[in-house]
Structures are given as structure tokens and as C-alpha cells.
Amino acid sequence: MPFIVGVLKHTPIWVYLLLVYLVWQGIQSLTPRDQPLWRLMIVPAVFIVLGLSGIVLGHETSLWLMLSWLAGAALFAPLGLSTGPKLLAVDRENGRVTRAGSPIPLVRNIVVFFLQYIAAVISATRPDAHLTAALVGRAISGASAGYFIGWIVAVLQCYREAPKPGQSS
């Protein structure tokens, strides 16, 4: 128990704020909602930035770490592309979309957050497992970034392919 308390005490406040935001966004996604397209992109952008920060801000730079990140991104980008959100309506004139409600964003946000958090904790607290934790952490970061890049591409394709006002579908 002292280990867990120590980890929680040394976790930066922004990590807790990010978790609260991701849970809040996930809860909101349980019901259909209409929102500006740019707001739909906030959570994916957060995960892409976090994913990219793993390679940009990482202390170690090795070919294996980069390959681990790229493998994660390459494996998960097609998943994001194929599972982008279901858009019920697109209002291109006002830049808004209506998306179906789903528990998937809530579960996905929490799982990805905790996988990245656990990898960071292991890397910081277990010097003997540092390389393994770094490889796994980079793969998770790459998978997260790849998934959400694919997801954004799927959203933009749906948005772009939606009939313009006055066009028949």
C-alpha cells in the first residue's frame, strides 16, 4: 500500500485532471449528441499528442524504441480507421456533427489512459525493468497515436462524404 500511495502522491496534478476530463468526455459520449466537428477532435488530439510525446520527449533514443512506436502505430491505425464514430448527421454549413451514443469512447479512454500510466510508473520506479517498460510504453504510445490518427481520418471521410445541403443522398 505504501508503494501505491507514493505513486499517487508523485503523480503530477495534470494527470488527474486529464483523467477526469477523459471520464467526463466518455460519459457524455454515452448518449447521442450534436457538437461542432472541432470538439469531436479534442480527445483524439490529446491522445495523439501524448503518443507523439513518447518519441519526442523520451530520454532514450534507440532504433528499437522507434520501431516499437512505429509498430504500435501501424497496427492500430487501421483499427481506428475502421471503427471511427458513427455519425448520425452532418451539418457542413455550420460545421456540426451528430454522433451516436456509445460506451466505447469511455472504455477506450480509460483503458488507453491506464496503459500509458502503468507503463510510465514502471519506467519510473523499476530501473531493472526500464528497457522493457520503455519498449512497451513506446508501443502503447504508438498504438494510441496510430489509432486516433486513423479515427480522425475516418471522421473526416464521413464528414467530407456527407451530402451537401440540397443534395440527395
C-alpha positions in Angstrom: 0.0 0.0 0.0 2.8 2.5 0.7 4.0 2.0 -2.9 0.6 2.9 -4.3 0.3 5.9 -2.1 3.8 7.0 -3.1 3.0 6.7 -6.8 -0.3 8.6 -6.4 1.5 11.4 -4.4 4.2 11.8 -7.0 1.7 11.8 -10.0 1.5 15.3 -11.4 -1.8 17.1 -11.0 -2.3 17.4 -14.7 -2.5 13.6 -15.0 -5.5 13.6 -12.6 -7.1 16.5 -14.5 -6.6 14.6 -17.7 -8.3 11.5 -16.3 -11.3 13.5 -15.0 -11.6 15.1 -18.4 -11.4 11.8 -20.3 -14.0 10.2 -18.0 -16.3 13.2 -18.4 -16.0 13.1 -22.2 -16.6 9.3 -22.1 -19.7 9.7 -20.0 -21.0 12.4 -22.4 -20.5 10.0 -25.3 -23.0 7.5 -23.8 -25.8 9.4 -25.4 -26.2 10.8 -28.9 -25.1 14.4 -29.2 -24.7 17.2 -31.6 -21.4 19.1 -31.4 -19.0 21.1 -33.6 -16.6 19.0 -35.5 -13.6 20.6 -33.8 -14.9 19.5 -30.4 -15.2 15.9 -31.6 -11.4 16.1 -32.3 -10.3 17.1 -28.8 -9.9 13.7 -27.1 -8.2 12.2 -30.2 -5.8 15.2 -30.4 -4.9 14.7 -26.7 -4.1 11.1 -27.2 -2.1 11.8 -30.4 -0.1 14.5 -28.6 0.5 12.1 -25.7 1.5 9.4 -28.1 3.9 11.6 -30.0 5.4 13.0 -26.8 6.7 9.5 -26.1 9.0 9.7 -29.0 9.7 13.5 -29.0 10.3 13.9 -25.3 11.7 10.4 -24.5 15.1 10.4 -22.8 16.3 7.4 -24.7 16.5 7.3 -28.5 17.2 3.9 -30.0 16.1 2.1 -33.1 14.2 -0.4 -31.0 12.2 2.2 -29.2 11.3 3.9 -32.5 10.4 0.6 -34.1 8.3 -0.3 -31.1 6.4 3.0 -31.5 6.0 2.6 -35.3 4.8 -1.0 -34.9 2.1 0.1 -32.4 1.0 3.0 -34.7 1.0 0.7 -37.8 -1.1 -2.0 -36.1 -3.7 0.3 -34.6 -4.2 3.0 -37.3 -6.3 0.6 -39.4 -8.4 -0.2 -36.3 -9.1 3.5 -35.7 -9.9 3.9 -39.4 -12.4 1.1 -39.4 -14.0 2.0 -36.0 -14.4 5.7 -36.3 -17.5 7.1 -34.6 -20.9 6.6 -36.2 -22.1 9.9 -37.4 -25.9 10.2 -37.5 -25.9 13.6 -39.2 -23.5 16.1 -40.7 -24.2 19.8 -40.9 -21.4 21.1 -43.0 -22.9 24.5 -43.3 -22.5 25.0 -39.5 -19.5 22.6 -39.0 -21.5 20.3 -36.7 -22.0 16.6 -36.4 -24.4 14.4 -34.5 -22.8 11.2 -33.3 -24.4 8.1 -31.9 -24.2 7.3 -28.2 -21.8 4.5 -27.3 -19.9 3.2 -24.2 -16.8 2.5 -26.4 -15.2 6.0 -26.0 -15.5 5.8 -22.2 -13.9 2.3 -22.0 -11.3 3.2 -24.7 -10.3 6.4 -23.0 -9.9 4.7 -19.6 -8.0 1.7 -20.9 -5.6 3.8 -23.0 -5.0 6.2 -20.1 -4.2 3.5 -17.6 -2.0 1.5 -20.0 0.1 4.7 -20.6 0.0 5.5 -16.8 1.2 2.0 -15.8 4.0 2.0 -18.4 5.2 5.4 -17.1 5.0 4.2 -13.4 7.0 1.0 -14.2 9.6 3.0 -16.2 10.0 5.5 -13.3 10.0 3.0 -10.4 11.7 -0.1 -11.8 15.2 0.7 -13.2 15.8 -3.0 -13.7 12.7 -3.2 -16.0 13.3 0.2 -17.6 14.1 -1.0 -21.1 11.1 -3.4 -21.2 8.9 -0.7 -19.8 10.2 1.8 -22.3 9.6 -0.6 -25.2 6.1 -1.4 -24.0 5.4 2.3 -23.3 6.5 3.3 -26.7 4.4 0.6 -28.3 1.4 1.8 -26.3 2.1 5.5 -27.3 2.4 4.5 -30.9 -0.8 2.4 -30.8 -2.7 5.3 -29.2 -1.4 7.8 -31.7 -2.0 5.5 -34.7 -5.5 4.5 -33.5 -6.6 8.1 -33.1 -5.0 9.3 -36.4 -7.0 6.5 -38.1 -10.1 7.6 -36.2 -9.7 11.2 -37.2 -9.2 10.2 -40.9 -12.5 8.1 -40.6 -14.4 11.1 -39.2 -13.1 13.4 -41.8 -14.0 11.0 -44.6 -17.6 10.7 -43.2 -17.8 14.4 -42.9 -16.5 15.1 -46.4 -18.7 12.4 -48.0 -21.9 13.6 -46.3 -24.3 15.1 -48.8 -24.3 18.9 -49.1 -27.5 20.7 -48.2 -29.9 20.3 -51.0 -28.2 17.2 -52.4 -30.0 13.9 -52.3 -28.1 11.1 -50.6 
